[in-house]
């Protein structure tokens, strides 16, 4: 299970994984990933959705929020079924455009779901809390943007 704890006393959010027993997870079993943690210019990172790539690999789309403007940027990572981080994009795969800065939540593109259809990754997202987006990319092009850590 993907978890995104908010650590209030230091005001930071990050991404981890943990096995689930029914509706419960053991905090002591959470694995955190430094590669997915916020940088000094980000206030938090959080998970958005998971797409199964193969019998043992999963694509995680996650976001970071910059400290200055509160803009959301989407990244991608690959994890295996044992929760090992295999790869991550170094640059955002989805970014808000500055000249499109409007709406109830400006600068936000929040990924809600994804599905692999053939060699295309279809992504649904909300923009500025007012618009629904359907985006797509070739999965091989996305893989070329990954920095592989393992595998």
N, C-alpha and C positions, 0 to 999 in steps of 0.2 A: 504494500500500500504506500502511495506517495503521501507524505505529510509536509505541511508548511507551517511550522510553529512560528509564532510571533513572540519574541523575547522582549517584553515590555520595558524592563528596567534599563536595557541598552537601546531600545527602540530599533530593533532589527528583525527582519524576517528572512528565513532561508528555506532550503529544500532538503528533505531527507526521505528515506524509505524505511519501512518496518514491516515485519510480518503481522498479519491481523488474525486475531482469535475471536471470531464472531465480530462484534462491533468494537473490540478493544485492541489496543496496541500497547506493548510494553515500552516505556520511554527508554529503558536501558538497552533496547535492541535497535534503536534508531541509528541508521548510518547517515552521516552528513557528508556532503561532497564539497570540498573546498573550491573545486572548479565551478560549482553552481552557486556559490555564496556571493553576496553583494560585494562590489568593489568599493573603494573609498568614495566614489562619486555616485553610488546608488544607495537608496534607503532600504530596499528589500528586494528579494527574489521570491517567486512563488510558482508553483506548478499550475499548468493549465489543463493538459490532457495527455493521454497515452494512446499510442496506436501500435498494434502488434505488427512487427515487420516479418518475423519468422517464428519458428517454434521456440526459439530461445532469445530473441531480441525484440526490444520495445523502443519506440521513438517517443521521447518525452518532449513536449513543447512547454516551455516555461517563460516567465517574464521577469524583467528587472524594471525598477522604477528609479528614474534619476532624481537626485536630491534637489536640483535647482528648479526644474519646472514641473516635476511630478509626471513626466511622460513615461509611458509604458513601451518597452521594447521586447519583442519575442525572440527567443533563441531555441535551439533544438539540441537534444542530447540522445545518446543511445545507451540503454542499460540492458544487461542480460537478466535471465530469470533468477540468477543468484544475487541480484542487486548490485553487480559490479558495473561501474561507469566505464563504458568503452570508448565513447567519443562525444565531443561537444563542439558547437559552432563558436568561433571566436568573435564573430560580428553578428548583429541582429539579422534574423531572417525576415522580420516584419518590423518596420519603423514608422512612426507617425511623421507626416510631412508638416513642417512648420507653418506653411501658408494655409494649411487646412485646420488651423488651431481654432476650433469653435465647438459648441455643443455643451451639454450638461457636464461632461467630464472631458475637457479639452486635452488633446495629446494622448488619448488612450485608444489603443487597439488591443482588446482583450480577447484572446483566443478561447473559444468555448468547446470546440470539438474538432476532431480530424478523422479522416477515413482514407485508407489506401484503396484506390480503384485502379487496378492494373498497375501501371508505372506512374500514376498521378497521385499526389497527395492533395486531397480536398480538405480545406480548413474553413470552419465557420468562426466568425468573430463579431464582436460588437465594437463599434467605433463611436467614441465620445458619448457613450450611453444613449445614443439616439438612432444609430444606423446599423443594420445587419450587413455584414460583408461575407461573401463566399469567395475564397481565394484558392488558387491551385498552383502547383509546381510539379515539375518532374522529380521523382524521388532520387534519381541518379544525380541530378544537379544539386539537390540538397546534400547528398552524401559527399559530393566534391567539396562542399564548404565545411565539412567536419574536420576537426583535428582529432585523430585517433590516438587514444591513450593506451588502449589494449586491443589485441585482436588483429 
